[in-house]
Amino acid sequence: SLEDALKLVAIRGRLMQQMPPGAMLGVHLSEEKLNPLLPDQLSLAAVNGPSLVVVSGPQQTVHTFKEKLEEKEIKNRLLHTSHAFHSAMMDPVIGEFQEAVAGISFNQPRIPYISNITGTWVTGEDAAAPQYWADHLRKTVQFADGIMELLKENNPVFLELGPGNALATIVRKITSGETGTITGVFNLVRHPDEEISDHRQLMDKIGLLWLHGINIDWHVFYEGEKRKRI
């Protein structure tokens, strides 16, 4: 239920904030090329693309690793984050979060979605398992695999709902070598650097969605207004 979901989000956030500060670093390498370089204190937090990964861990270790990468002329960028998510620094709170999840009643998913843990379609068994949700705190996010799975759909349209365009940018990089498999990638909320009004951004993207074959409920869109077809 929505109420239980919000409760778990709040518990998860509180537990993670209790952990010592950490850092996360985006690295322009494949998972295979990164692994031999990765210190034991750091974790592979996410695989966002064929040559784009995120590492996570203690602040000093991340900064030292960043310097070593720059010596090798490997592109990297520190992420704006307060903690080392999806790293060993989250281990102390996994048990408590799993207990909280165990107290929630789960229903079978009615809308198919991709699991960030497996990179493929979630199963009903996983969706109702406390261990599965506890693993989300710690395991590597398989974002790239999930996008590749979605590319198997017929003419998919990708829409980023949150603020900015970080995910849309990653999807464009993943799909840059794919031909005839992707229809469009859009961000519904503007990036802070984009000098455009929020209303204009929303109208532009809704228009692009319509142009790409997405059905818009215009009766709801114009609710309370009197419109004439021209």
WODA-V439542 format. One record per backbone hydrogen bond with DSSP energy under -0.5 kcal/mol. CO is the residue of the C=O (numbers start at 1). NH is the residue of the N-H. Records with the same first field share a line. If there is no record, write none. Layout:
CO: NH + NH
This chain:
1: 5
2: 6
3: 7
4: 8
5: 9
6: 10
7: 11
8: 12
9: 13
10: 14
11: 15
12: 16
13: 17
14: 18
15: 18
16: 19
23: 57
24: 79
25: 55
26: 77
27: 29 + 53
30: 34
31: 35
32: 36
34: 37 + 38
35: 38
39: 42
43: 45 + 56
45: 141
46: 48 + 54
47: 144
49: 52
52: 48 + 49
53: 27
54: 45 + 46
55: 25
56: 43
57: 23
58: 62
59: 63
60: 64
61: 65
62: 66
63: 67
64: 68
65: 69
66: 70
67: 71
68: 72
69: 74
70: 73
73: 75
75: 28
77: 26
79: 81
82: 22
83: 85
84: 87
87: 90
88: 91
90: 93 + 94
91: 94 + 95
93: 97
94: 98
95: 99
96: 100
97: 101
98: 102
99: 103
100: 103
101: 104
104: 106
110: 112
113: 122
115: 119
116: 142
120: 115
123: 127
124: 128
126: 129
128: 130
129: 132 + 133
130: 134
131: 135
132: 136
134: 137
135: 138 + 139
137: 86
140: 142
141: 47 + 143
142: 146
143: 147
144: 148
145: 149
146: 150
147: 151
149: 152
150: 153
153: 155 + 156
156: 183 + 184
157: 159
158: 186
159: 161
160: 188
162: 189
165: 169
166: 170
167: 171
168: 172
169: 173
170: 174
171: 175
172: 176
173: 176
175: 178
181: 156
184: 158
186: 160 + 188
190: 164
191: 194
193: 195
194: 196
197: 201
198: 202
199: 203
200: 204
201: 205
202: 206
203: 207
204: 208
205: 209
206: 210
207: 211
208: 212
209: 214
210: 213
214: 216
216: 218
217: 221
218: 222
220: 223
222: 225
225: 227
